[in-house]
């Protein structure tokens, strides 16, 4: 069991770092957690895109693999759509709509 520090629980420390956009602090906090929800992982991918774009594709592919594991997809065209959204995220015109769709998928619970 993880202890709560004067700064809060490891998850609250992670969330605060994410809200600040502090990528090094996010990475440090993630190391203390057993995992992060898929929607938070997408926020990390977006933070990587903003601060370390050269690492974006690798992060996006890892997120895609996690999405496919955690959220059942029934058709290949759905996978193609997700990949298209991930490819569109860096585009200022298409990125917002792509993020909305990805966020919806990340927040949806299997069942």
C-alpha positions in Angstrom: 0.0 0.0 0.0 1.3 3.4 -0.9 1.6 6.1 1.8 0.1 9.5 1.6 2.7 12.2 1.8 2.2 15.8 2.9 1.8 16.6 -0.8 -1.1 14.1 -1.0 -1.6 10.6 -2.5 0.6 9.5 -5.4 -2.5 9.9 -7.7 -3.2 13.4 -6.5 0.4 14.4 -7.1 0.2 12.9 -10.6 -3.1 14.8 -11.3 -1.6 18.1 -10.1 1.5 17.7 -12.3 -0.7 16.8 -15.2 -2.8 19.9 -14.7 0.4 22.1 -14.5 1.7 20.5 -17.7 4.9 19.4 -15.9 6.0 16.4 -17.9 9.0 15.5 -15.8 6.8 15.5 -12.6 4.1 13.5 -14.4 6.7 10.9 -15.4 8.0 10.8 -11.8 4.5 10.5 -10.4 3.5 7.7 -12.8 6.5 5.7 -11.6 4.9 5.7 -8.2 1.5 4.5 -9.4 0.3 0.9 -10.3 -1.2 2.5 -13.5 -3.2 5.4 -14.7 -6.7 5.4 -16.3 -6.8 5.4 -20.1 -8.1 8.9 -20.3 -5.3 10.2 -18.2 -2.8 8.3 -20.4 -4.3 10.2 -23.4 -3.6 13.5 -21.6 0.0 12.4 -21.1 0.2 11.6 -24.8 -1.0 15.1 -25.6 1.5 16.6 -23.1 4.3 14.7 -24.9 3.0 16.0 -28.2 3.2 19.6 -26.9 6.6 19.3 -25.2 8.5 16.5 -26.9 6.9 16.1 -30.3 9.8 13.8 -31.4 8.5 11.2 -28.9 4.8 11.6 -29.8 4.5 8.8 -32.3 5.9 6.2 -29.9 3.6 7.4 -27.1 0.6 7.4 -29.5 1.3 3.8 -30.5 1.6 2.7 -26.9 -1.7 4.4 -26.1 -3.3 2.7 -29.1 -2.1 -0.7 -28.0 -3.6 0.0 -24.5 -6.9 1.2 -26.0 -7.2 -2.0 -28.0 -6.5 -4.1 -24.9 -8.9 -2.3 -22.6 -11.7 -1.3 -25.0 -13.0 -4.0 -27.3 -13.1 -2.9 -30.9 -15.3 -4.9 -33.1 -14.3 -3.7 -36.6 -11.0 -2.8 -38.3 -12.5 0.4 -39.6 -12.9 1.5 -35.9 -9.1 0.9 -35.5 -8.5 2.8 -38.6 -10.5 5.7 -37.3 -8.6 5.8 -34.0 -5.3 5.7 -35.9 -6.5 8.5 -38.1 -7.4 10.6 -35.0 -4.0 9.9 -33.5 -2.3 11.0 -36.7 -4.5 14.2 -36.8 -3.7 15.3 -33.2 -0.6 17.3 -34.3 -2.7 19.2 -36.9 -4.1 22.4 -35.4 -7.2 22.3 -37.6 -8.1 18.7 -37.1 -6.6 18.0 -33.7 -9.4 19.3 -31.5 -12.0 17.1 -33.1 -9.7 14.1 -33.1 -9.0 14.7 -29.4 -12.7 14.8 -28.6 -13.3 11.4 -30.3 -10.2 9.8 -28.6 -11.3 11.2 -25.2 -14.7 9.7 -25.7 -13.2 6.3 -26.5 -10.8 6.5 -23.6 -13.5 7.3 -21.1 -15.9 4.6 -22.3 -16.0 1.6 -20.0 -16.1 -1.9 -21.4 -19.2 -3.8 -20.7 
